[in-house]
Amino acid sequence: MQPASYRSSSSYADRIRGILSLNPATFREVEEDTDATGQAALTVVLAALASGVGALISRNLIPNAIGIGVSSILQWVVFSFVAYWVGSTFFATPRTSVTPGQVLRTVGFAQAPKFLMVVGFIPLLGWIVALVALIWFIIAAIYALREAFEFDTGRAVATGLVALIGIVVVDIVLSVVFGIGSALFGAMDAVVRSIF
């Protein structure tokens, strides 16, 4: 009798469950599957939609909804490419072997906890859930970088912190130049307004 071969799950729902449970094997599976880039993009778009629905109580609904959508996609791409450059240049180890696509896929799937932001419009509960989702996303992003680069957690955190600068630049340009809300600043603004 031959041993059953391991068959990785390519189901989108299974991958989302694996990412939400912070399963390193799921991050590695997504990293290695070049066909998963579309699923990663879908995850970013669904997370942006959930954040947009959660921001329904916003004063400037249309600019913020557009801003959340545009900035979510731009943040994903900018963060991934800056993280790729920083991680493969400054924090690389002898084991580091990564492509921009691998970083895009793992970071894209790491957006899955943001699905919870769909309840952001509910008074009191909304900001609590948004805060939990944000913390969960940060942890998932660290897992994503750690698995994509085959780093230790410290290098993944350092790479993520430097790549965060790229997101801040994108949000400032969107806010100042185009006058639209952004996923990063818009989410922080919504949490602060609901608390106070």
Secondary structure as the mmCIF struct_conf table of DSSP 4:
data_model
#
loop_
_struct_conf.conf_type_id
_struct_conf.id
_struct_conf.beg_label_comp_id
_struct_conf.beg_label_asym_id
_struct_conf.beg_label_seq_id
_struct_conf.end_label_comp_id
_struct_conf.end_label_asym_id
_struct_conf.end_label_seq_id
HELX_LH_PP_P HELX_LH_PP_P1 GLN A 2 TYR A 6
HELX_RH_AL_P HELX_RH_AL_P1 TYR A 12 LEU A 20
TURN_TY1_P TURN_TY1_P1 SER A 21 LEU A 22
HELX_RH_AL_P HELX_RH_AL_P2 PRO A 24 GLU A 32
HELX_RH_3T_P HELX_RH_3T_P1 THR A 34 ALA A 36
HELX_RH_AL_P HELX_RH_AL_P3 THR A 37 GLY A 54
TURN_TY1_P TURN_TY1_P2 ALA A 55 ILE A 57
TURN_TY1_P TURN_TY1_P3 ARG A 59 ASN A 60
HELX_RH_AL_P HELX_RH_AL_P4 LEU A 61 THR A 89
TURN_TY1_P TURN_TY1_P4 PHE A 90 PHE A 90
BEND BEND1 PHE A 91 PHE A 91
TURN_TY1_P TURN_TY1_P5 PRO A 94 ARG A 95
HELX_RH_AL_P HELX_RH_AL_P5 PRO A 100 PHE A 109
TURN_TY1_P TURN_TY1_P6 ALA A 110 GLN A 111
HELX_RH_3T_P HELX_RH_3T_P2 ALA A 112 VAL A 119
TURN_TY1_P TURN_TY1_P7 GLY A 120 PHE A 121
BEND BEND2 ILE A 122 ILE A 122
TURN_TY1_P TURN_TY1_P8 PRO A 123 LEU A 124
HELX_RH_AL_P HELX_RH_AL_P6 LEU A 125 PHE A 149
TURN_TY1_P TURN_TY1_P9 GLU A 150 GLU A 150
HELX_RH_AL_P HELX_RH_AL_P7 THR A 153 VAL A 176
TURN_TY1_P TURN_TY1_P10 VAL A 177 VAL A 177
BEND BEND3 PHE A 178 PHE A 178
HELX_RH_AL_P HELX_RH_AL_P8 ALA A 183 ILE A 195
#
